[in-house]
């Protein structure tokens, strides 16, 4: 190999290494793929949306639970059960939001599950003839926006998620 060819090859190797470092593909710890660089805004926005959903579920669950315990509901047992269920369900988006903020690879799955579960709820709220329609619109907008952010290429690279069959 001539000197010119060696110089070109070294240049290509240096460029590939720099490119791999900026995408987070060559990090020492795969679970913290984004630790090498700053967290992309899209990951932060997705975490905020998941956190808002988690806080809303938690607040709603506590409200129903308190009403059930205080006797303000028609069926006390049903209200307490629903309140506890909502509080437990709130853990999924809250943990996903924390994982996204820390750029953990596992966090995208729970965040996407939360958004996919929110879409039928939003649809049923939109079908109601009541004040629930604005809540359905808000929930649908948040769920779709979060899904778009979560499947974005920048987000998957920041979290260190590779496509099927990809080893790079």
C-alpha positions as CSV (number, residue, x, y, z in Angstrom):
1,X,0.0,0.0,0.0
2,X,1.4,3.4,-0.9
3,X,1.8,6.3,1.5
4,X,-1.2,8.1,-0.1
5,X,-3.4,5.0,0.3
6,X,-2.3,4.7,4.0
7,X,-3.1,8.3,4.7
8,X,-6.5,8.1,3.1
9,X,-7.2,4.9,5.1
10,X,-6.2,6.5,8.4
11,X,-8.4,9.5,7.5
12,X,-11.4,7.2,7.0
13,X,-10.7,5.3,10.2
14,X,-10.5,8.6,12.2
15,X,-13.8,9.8,10.6
16,X,-15.6,6.5,11.4
17,X,-14.4,6.6,15.0
18,X,-15.6,10.1,15.4
19,X,-18.9,9.3,13.8
20,X,-19.4,6.3,16.1
21,X,-18.6,8.4,19.2
22,X,-21.2,11.0,18.3
23,X,-23.9,8.4,17.7
24,X,-23.2,6.7,21.0
25,X,-22.6,3.3,19.3
26,X,-19.2,2.8,20.8
27,X,-19.9,3.5,24.5
28,X,-18.4,1.4,27.2
29,X,-21.8,0.8,28.9
30,X,-24.7,-0.1,26.6
31,X,-27.3,0.8,29.2
32,X,-26.2,4.4,29.2
33,X,-25.6,4.9,25.6
34,X,-26.3,8.6,25.8
35,X,-23.9,9.3,28.6
36,X,-21.1,10.1,26.1
37,X,-22.8,13.2,24.9
38,X,-25.6,15.6,25.8
39,X,-29.1,14.2,25.8
40,X,-31.0,15.1,22.7
41,X,-34.0,17.4,23.1
42,X,-36.4,14.9,21.6
43,X,-35.5,12.4,24.4
44,X,-36.1,15.1,27.0
45,X,-39.4,16.1,25.4
46,X,-40.6,12.4,25.3
47,X,-39.6,12.1,29.0
48,X,-41.5,15.2,29.9
49,X,-44.6,13.9,28.1
50,X,-44.4,10.5,29.8
51,X,-43.9,12.2,33.1
52,X,-46.9,14.4,32.6
53,X,-49.0,11.3,31.8
54,X,-47.7,9.6,34.9
55,X,-48.4,12.6,37.2
56,X,-51.9,12.9,35.7
57,X,-52.6,9.1,36.4
58,X,-51.2,9.5,39.9
59,X,-53.3,12.5,40.7
60,X,-56.4,10.9,39.2
61,X,-55.8,7.7,41.2
62,X,-55.3,9.5,44.4
63,X,-58.4,11.6,43.9
64,X,-60.6,8.6,43.2
65,X,-59.0,6.8,46.2
66,X,-59.6,9.6,48.6
67,X,-63.2,10.0,47.4
68,X,-63.7,6.2,47.8
69,X,-62.2,6.2,51.3
70,X,-64.1,9.4,52.4
71,X,-67.4,7.9,51.2
72,X,-68.0,10.4,48.4
73,X,-68.3,7.6,45.7
74,X,-71.4,5.5,45.1
75,X,-69.5,2.3,45.3
76,X,-66.7,2.5,47.9
77,X,-65.0,-0.8,47.0
78,X,-65.0,0.0,43.3
79,X,-63.6,3.5,43.9
80,X,-60.8,2.2,46.1
81,X,-59.9,-0.5,43.6
82,X,-59.9,2.0,40.7
83,X,-57.8,4.4,42.7
84,X,-55.2,1.8,43.6
85,X,-55.1,0.6,40.0
86,X,-54.5,4.1,38.7
87,X,-51.8,4.8,41.2
88,X,-50.0,1.5,40.3
89,X,-50.4,2.2,36.5
90,X,-48.9,5.6,37.1
91,X,-45.6,3.9,37.9
92,X,-45.1,2.8,34.3
93,X,-44.9,6.2,32.6
94,X,-43.0,7.7,35.6
95,X,-40.3,5.0,35.5
96,X,-40.2,5.3,31.7
97,X,-39.7,9.1,32.0
98,X,-36.9,8.7,34.5
99,X,-35.2,6.1,32.3
100,X,-35.5,8.4,29.3
101,X,-34.0,11.3,31.2
102,X,-31.1,9.0,32.1
103,X,-30.9,7.7,28.4
104,X,-31.5,4.1,29.5
105,X,-32.2,1.8,26.6
106,X,-34.9,-0.1,28.4
107,X,-37.0,3.0,28.9
108,X,-38.4,3.3,25.4
109,X,-40.5,0.1,25.6
110,X,-42.5,1.2,28.7
111,X,-42.9,4.7,27.3
112,X,-44.2,3.3,24.0
113,X,-46.6,0.9,25.8
114,X,-47.9,3.8,27.8
115,X,-48.6,5.8,24.7
116,X,-50.3,2.9,22.9
117,X,-52.5,2.3,25.9
118,X,-53.4,6.0,26.0
119,X,-54.8,6.0,22.4
120,X,-57.9,3.8,23.1
121,X,-58.6,5.8,26.2
122,X,-58.4,9.0,24.3
123,X,-60.7,7.5,21.6
124,X,-63.3,6.5,24.2
125,X,-63.1,10.0,25.8
126,X,-63.7,11.6,22.4
127,X,-66.8,9.4,21.9
128,X,-68.4,10.8,25.1
129,X,-71.0,13.6,25.0
130,X,-69.5,15.4,27.9
131,X,-66.7,17.5,29.2
132,X,-64.4,14.5,28.6
133,X,-63.9,15.5,25.0
134,X,-61.2,18.1,25.6
135,X,-59.4,15.6,27.9
136,X,-59.6,13.1,25.0
137,X,-58.1,15.6,22.6
138,X,-55.3,16.5,25.0
139,X,-54.5,12.8,25.7
140,X,-54.5,12.0,22.0
141,X,-52.2,14.9,21.1
142,X,-49.8,14.0,23.9
143,X,-49.8,10.2,23.0
144,X,-49.2,10.8,19.3
145,X,-46.5,13.4,20.0
146,X,-44.7,11.1,22.4
147,X,-44.9,8.2,20.0
148,X,-43.4,10.3,17.2
149,X,-40.6,11.4,19.5
150,X,-39.9,7.9,20.7
151,X,-39.6,6.3,17.2
152,X,-37.4,9.2,15.9
153,X,-34.0,8.1,14.7
154,X,-32.2,10.6,16.9
155,X,-34.0,9.1,19.9
156,X,-33.1,5.5,19.0
157,X,-29.5,6.4,18.5
158,X,-29.3,8.4,21.8
159,X,-30.7,5.4,23.6
160,X,-28.3,3.0,21.8
161,X,-31.1,1.0,20.2
162,X,-30.1,-0.8,17.0
163,X,-32.4,-2.0,14.3
164,X,-33.0,-5.7,13.7
165,X,-30.0,-7.5,12.5
166,X,-27.7,-4.5,13.0
167,X,-24.5,-4.9,14.9
168,X,-22.9,-1.5,14.4
